[in-house]
Amino acid sequence: MEQEQKLQILQDLVALHSVNGDELPVANYLKKLLDAAGIENKILPLKDDANRANLVAELGSGKPVLVISGHMDTVDVNKDNWKTDPFKITKDGDKLYGRGTTDMKAGLAAMVIAMIELKESGTEIPGTIRLLATAGEEVGQPGAEELQEQGYIDDADALLIGEPSGLFRTVFANKGELDITISSEGKTAHSSMPFLGNNAVEHLLNVLDNIKKCIKELTSGVKNDVLGETVFNIDTIKGGNQVNAIPNYAQAELNLRTIPELSNPKILEAFQQVIDDYNNSTTGHVKMSVDMDIVPIIGDRDSKLLKLVQDTARPYLAKQEIPAEQRALMQKEAQMANIEYQDGGFLTEGVSGGTDGSKFLINRPTGFAYLVYGPGSDTPHQDNEYVSEKMYLDFINIYKDIFTNFGK
């Protein structure tokens, strides 16, 4: 496949607006590419939304089975903050700007192109390469959940996810995640007579303060050797509609990144107890709902997959020009993760960001041959997101070598 066509495929994927949904057009586009190459594939619509779908494709047959995966959705866009059209790739030197270039349409495109080129060249694949292109990774991971329930991961010997690691990170573990909404219901009244109302904002703030104290107690001294500590954030808060009225509703959204030593169920149980205790002792009507609940994953640091990826990618990493500020960032990242790092080498680590691996490996969260490795910069979810053109093209060749050699 010519370089221009590889870049056009990425352009076509970026142009498809799959912001937090509408993955079906992306799946249809990938299916046309795979059909033209004669690669077996199928689209699997999600149960509850006709505009959302997963795609499954296979190359080779038999064991071992290497499952590769990438998600088709992206996060939202504030066009006013972009210097370019986020749904049209804009090239500036080696940088390709566009929503999803890093997270993670470049990784998905590289995997698909690698499969197509191997098929068209007649390269023998020892075992099976199974692509799982998923819907909804950014919010709730429903696509990965359905594929796991349908058994597409059951016979896997290893799982490679093309999320943006860049060349120098090989990620074998990630934290879990909890997205929680805390809502408070009250009663409206004139602000000159607050005793006639019930202030939902005040109740929400009180509960949030109690939750902060609770999580501080729960996490004190609790740490994982690979993933570090639990991370807790209050990310949004809303309440009231005018300054002279007691608010009758308020809401906050919390995000936690979790570790095995402090499980998601234990955190949720503790938060619910905080809320129950508050409601029972005040006039508060506070509730909690869980919007995302994924478990932490710690793979095998000594897996064949990880060693193969590093051996394959090492020549590409050696040729990469790394600016001084990037090298300093890598050193700092290694120090924070309490791992050794040699300049110009790989960072083999766990990260806070979650992946579809948490749904795929829900029954095998520890010790599986799991790895995150894909093209990208440190701009996922950011305005003016970009990927290196050279890195994108390099990863196509890296994936081809991995797919060819995994079963040997």
Number of C-alpha atoms within 10 A of each C-alpha: 10 7 8 8 11 16 17 13 20 23 21 15 26 25 18 20 20 24 17 18 20 21 28 25 17 25 24 16 14 23 21 12 15 21 14 10 16 13 18 14 19 16 16 17 19 20 11 9 11 11 13 26 27 26 26 19 21 20 21 19 13 11 14 17 23 25 22 25 27 29 28 36 28 28 18 16 16 9 13 9 11 16 11 16 15 24 20 18 24 16 15 11 8 12 18 25 27 27 33 34 35 31 33 24 31 35 31 31 26 27 26 25 25 21 26 22 16 18 18 12 8 9 13 13 19 19 20 22 25 25 24 24 27 29 34 27 24 21 15 20 22 23 28 29 21 20 22 18 13 10 11 17 20 14 12 19 17 21 23 22 25 29 27 24 21 22 24 20 19 22 24 26 30 27 28 27 26 22 19 19 19 20 23 24 20 22 15 18 18 14 16 10 10 15 11 13 17 21 27 27 24 17 24 28 16 15 23 19 11 16 18 16 12 16 16 13 11 15 16 10 8 14 15 14 11 19 24 18 20 25 15 17 12 14 10 11 16 13 19 17 11 9 9 11 18 27 26 19 23 22 21 20 19 18 18 21 24 29 27 19 14 16 14 21 12 12 18 17 10 16 21 17 14 17 22 15 12 18 16 10 8 9 13 22 19 22 16 17 13 13 14 17 19 22 25 29 29 27 24 17 21 11 16 12 23 24 13 15 20 21 13 18 21 17 11 16 19 13 9 13 9 12 9 9 9 11 13 13 12 21 18 13 15 17 12 10 18 14 14 11 16 10 10 16 15 19 22 22 20 24 17 20 12 22 27 25 29 25 27 23 23 16 11 14 19 16 15 19 21 27 29 24 25 32 29 29 19 14 16 21 16 18 20 20 22 28 29 22 20 13 21 25 18 17 26 24 19 23 25 21 17 19 27 19 17 20 18 9
